Amino acid sequence: MNYQNKMKKNNLHAHKFLKTIFILFAVFAFSWHYSGCGDDSTSIGGPHYPGFGGYDQGEAGVMMTLSALCYVAEGSTNALHIRDSINLQLADSNYSTGGNWKVCWGPGLSPTGENLMYMAVDSTGDSLKYAICVRGTVFNFANIVEDLEVWDMEKWPFSGGGDSVALGSLKGLDTLLNTTDPVTFMGLQAYLNTLNAPKQKMFITGHSLGGAMATLITKWFLDIGFTSRFKLETYTFAAPTVGNISFADTYLSQMQSSGSESHRCVNNKDVVPFAWAGLPNIISENIPTTVPPLVAAVIQTAHNYLKDSVVYKHVETKQPLGSIDPVNCGASGEDSTYFCWVGFEHGTNTYLRLLNADTINWNRRR
């Protein structure tokens, strides 16, 4: 074997090893809503931008409720059944949504059910309010691997410049934008084009990987030019980073120039928002509790690779929500309890409690 071929083979083996490390961290970091349903102060990429203002806890509670309901009927591939199930939940006036919201488009569902988003409308006020709500990836191993291809970045396709995003996130966005309403078979962009009233309020929201995808949907929304017709406000919850420094810079510039707002809401003890800008803080700050040595080794390996090759940056500073310690996970600092703590801190109902909002009754069935 000649030298060049040998080096190529060694690089391929190294790349496969790194993928294995990232997959392990993915399982650690992004499958925990099943067990439970200071991130960027020193993150890679330099200082962080101030928030855009306008954060409102009551509004955040409504958006977190809409985000949580993305997980209703999870595992089903019947979009009409999922829509009925979401609407059944939305009819509950005890939730922060107050019984005022209803699905108006979707859910758009990928063929095998991993990716989902829906639109809801509140028509009870003086003007209509819409929300685009994006679900985090379901716990399907192949889907987690795809959506967490963070070791490679791809150029952002909807604008020029040096904006780049994680390859897996871009694949997820493409899947979402190609989903359709189960009745009209209209895609999201086509449906938005039918909403003609000027400057209606449009929220974009999501939890966990749904929060990451909501960030990309927001950027797409800006690039397509929809802010000329809608007043935009984005709320993400527990979102990991999705793009490079240029992407964050452009996001900020477009949000400011369009008069839009963006709020990245974070439980201070949730691991997921530390990915992928801020991994060392998980260890140094013991997030959410004392980090077991094996987990620390995986995190440090992922960080070492990223800091030398792929630079991530959050699109705005976090809106800290505080934190709540679990009561059924055992004592802090015990290795056997770590993942119970992780699942609790990342859970949708924990985020709702932090917002003083009613939690979701997951036992309700359609």
MOSULZI-V137527 format. One record per run of one state. SS is the DSSP state (h for helix, s for strand, l for the rest). FROM is the first residue (numbers start at 1). LEN is the number of residues. Records with the same first field share a line. If there is no record, write none. Layout:
# MOSULZI-V137527
SS = FROM-LEN + FROM-LEN
This chain:
# MOSULZI-V137527
l = 1-2 + 31-2 + 37-20 + 72-7 + 91-10 + 110-6 + 123-6 + 135-6 + 148-5 + 156-8 + 178-2 + 181-6 + 193-7 + 208-1 + 225-1 + 229-1 + 238-5 + 244-1 + 258-3 + 267-5 + 275-4 + 285-8 + 310-8 + 321-14 + 347-1 + 355-12
h = 3-28 + 33-4 + 57-15 + 79-12 + 141-7 + 167-11 + 188-5 + 209-16 + 226-3 + 245-13 + 272-3 + 279-6 + 293-17 + 335-12 + 348-7
s = 101-9 + 116-7 + 129-6 + 153-3 + 164-3 + 180-1 + 187-1 + 200-8 + 230-8 + 243-1 + 261-6 + 318-3
